[in-house]
Amino acid sequence: ADASWGEGETLLMTSNGFFGSSKKSNHSVSVVVIAEKNGKMERDYDYSSKVYGDDLKDGKNIGLEAAKKTLARMGAQKPVTGRYPVIFDPRVSRSIASHFASAVNGASIARKTSFLKDSLNHKIANKNVTLIDDPFLKRGLGSRLFDGEGLGTSKHVLIKDGVLENWLLDLSSSKQLNILPTANAKRGISGPPAPGVTNLFLLPGKDSPESLVSSVSNGFYVTDMIGSSVSMVTGDYSRGASGFWIKNGELSTPITEATIAGNLKDMFMTIEPANNLDFTHTINCPTILIDNMTIAGN
């Protein structure tokens, strides 16, 4: 188990005369639970991370949820290889939102290393997909008033109803692309600024996670992923995964040592978001359903 608290202050002075400062705090609590049965061990976890300590989930509930998830994984099997619908739990669906962010990053667009480089103002996702970057989100982990180059931040709709409307830009990439910056520069103390997100989130849909699961007769509910083979140049996607098999609209056998694969261009076009968006990270996404992915197991 782990609990942490921190507070930091940033002061930024730039050559154009800007001087600003900001303070930020972070609170988190987490636990990893290990279970063993017949010589086989499984592990799972739960956690909460917020700007304010009062917003954290109750510690007892975190422990109980981690134990419940771990026990549910006992007796995990490999899936049968084939093409199936895949549902991503919120703790892994945010990785799909991060791939959106990488694909619309201005630095990648300027270098022509994104598969979306020629897609501005074109439909690149399901009509139910709206992706927003909001630096003014109340109690957001990535909220800020100015970016890493001293520009005043603003809210941006990156994808609206499946149509790509904006890039994530800093001064350098905006100059290369000959468009106005979006004040998305992020920087540390060891290198130059680069485009990044503040509070990025995919808007929730109308259906509950349970409704998405019940709509699938044979598929894979992913709760964890390991490794990564994702090409932002071609969109090719392959990752190790574990979770539960969906049979007749219900979670059944725990699954381990699976590989899910597809292409982000096709995956984006079939995303169906659920209604359970929770702002736990700087990148957030509800439960999502992606149709017809390749699953490799036995």
C-alpha positions, 0 to 999 in steps of 0.5 A: 500500500502507498499514500503520498502527498506533494506540493510544488510551485513553478515560476516561469520567466521568458525572454519576451518579458513574461513572468508567472508562477503557479502552485499545485498539490497532489494526493494519492493512495493505492494498494496492490493485492496478491492472491494465490490458489493451487500454486498460481498467483494473481495480482491487481490494484486500485488507487485514487489520485486527486489535487485535493485530499478531500476528493480521494476515494475512501481507503477502505473501499480502495482495499476492498475493490483491489481484493475483489479484482484480484480474486476475480482473476483467479483461474485465468485462461488464454483466449481463443484466437479470432476477431471479436469486439473489445471493451476497454475498462476506464483504467486502460481506455485512457491509453486510447485517448493518449493515442489520439493526443499523440496523433494530433501533436503538432510536433508530429504533424510538422515532422509528418510522422503522424498517420493523421497528418493530412486529416485536419477538418476530416472525419477520423473517428465515430460520430460519438467521439468528441475529444477536449483539452481543458486547462480550466477544469475545476480541480483538474490534475493538469489545470493551468493558466499559462503554458510552458512558453508563457502563453495564456491557455484556453479550452480546445475541442480537438475532435468534434463528433468524429471530425478533427478540428485542432492540433496540439501546438506550441510556438515552434510547431505552430510556426512550422505549420503557419497557424496560431499556437494553442498554448499547449507547450509543456516543459521541464528544466532539462529540455526545450518545450514541446506540445502536450495536453492539460486535462484531456478527456473523451466525452461520455456517451449515453449508455452505461458500461453494463449496457455495452457489456450486455450488447456483446455476445462474444468478446473481450473486456480488457482491464490491464495491458502490458507492453506496447507496439503502436506505430503513430506513423501507420496506426498499427496497434498491438498490445498484451492484455488481460481481463475477462471474456464476455459471453452472452452479455456477461463477464465470465472467464478471467483472461490472461496472456492475450494480445489485441491488435488492429489499426488505430484508424479503424479503431477510432471509427468504431469507438462507442463511449459509455457514460462513466467518465471520471477525472482521475488523470490528466488524460481521461476516458470512459469505458469504450467499446471497439468493434472487431479487433484481432485477439490472439491467445490459444 
